[in-house]
Amino acid sequence: MDKTLYDEYDGIIIGLLLCNGGDKVVAQYALSGYDQPIGVSDYQLSKAIPENLKSALPTVAEVEEELNRIMNI
């Protein structure tokens, strides 16, 4: 991300990394230059979202659909 989207006025880019499975090429590229310890795990947010907030967020399928649409442009 830093190499692709970095501007001279930006600090280190921090964001949400979405991976489909364990694609090590994507993870390595996104984390290149990061020199701090990091843990990687599988986390399912849908189990942690309170019921009253679930309707305010897109579903996993909607997020995947939008990402596929953007990547196919």
C-alpha positions in Angstrom: 0.0 0.0 0.0 2.7 2.5 0.9 4.5 2.0 -2.4 1.3 2.3 -4.4 -0.7 5.0 -2.7 1.9 6.9 -0.6 2.1 10.7 -0.9 5.0 12.8 0.4 2.7 14.2 3.1 1.4 10.8 4.3 2.5 8.9 7.2 2.6 5.1 7.3 -0.6 3.8 5.7 -2.7 1.7 8.1 -5.8 0.0 6.8 -7.9 -3.1 6.7 -6.3 -5.9 4.8 -8.8 -8.3 3.2 -7.5 -11.6 2.1 -9.3 -14.5 0.5 -7.7 -17.4 2.3 -3.9 -17.4 3.0 -2.6 -15.7 -0.2 0.9 -15.1 1.0 1.8 -12.9 -2.0 -0.9 -10.4 -1.1 0.0 -10.5 2.6 3.7 -10.1 2.0 3.2 -7.1 -0.4 0.8 -5.4 2.0 3.1 -5.8 5.0 6.4 -5.1 3.2 8.6 -2.8 5.3 6.7 -3.4 8.5 9.3 -4.3 11.1 7.1 -4.9 14.1 5.9 -8.3 15.3 2.5 -9.2 13.9 0.0 -12.0 14.4 -2.2 -13.3 11.7 -5.4 -15.3 12.4 -8.8 -16.1 11.1 -11.4 -13.8 12.6 -15.1 -13.8 11.9 -16.5 -10.4 12.8 -20.1 -11.4 12.1 -20.0 -13.4 15.3 -18.9 -10.4 17.4 -21.4 -7.8 16.0 -24.3 -7.0 18.3 -27.7 -7.8 16.7 -28.8 -4.1 16.8 -25.8 -3.1 14.6 -25.9 -5.9 12.1 -28.4 -4.1 9.9 -26.2 -1.0 9.7 -23.3 -2.9 8.1 -23.0 -4.7 4.7 -23.1 -8.5 4.7 -20.0 -10.5 3.9 -21.5 -11.3 0.5 -22.1 -7.6 -0.2 -18.5 -6.7 0.7 -17.2 -9.6 -1.5 -19.4 -8.5 -4.4 -18.2 -4.9 -4.2 -14.6 -5.9 -4.0 -15.0 -8.2 -7.0 -16.7 -5.4 -8.9 -13.9 -2.9 -8.1 -11.2 -5.4 -9.0 -12.7 -6.3 -12.3 -12.8 -2.6 -13.5 
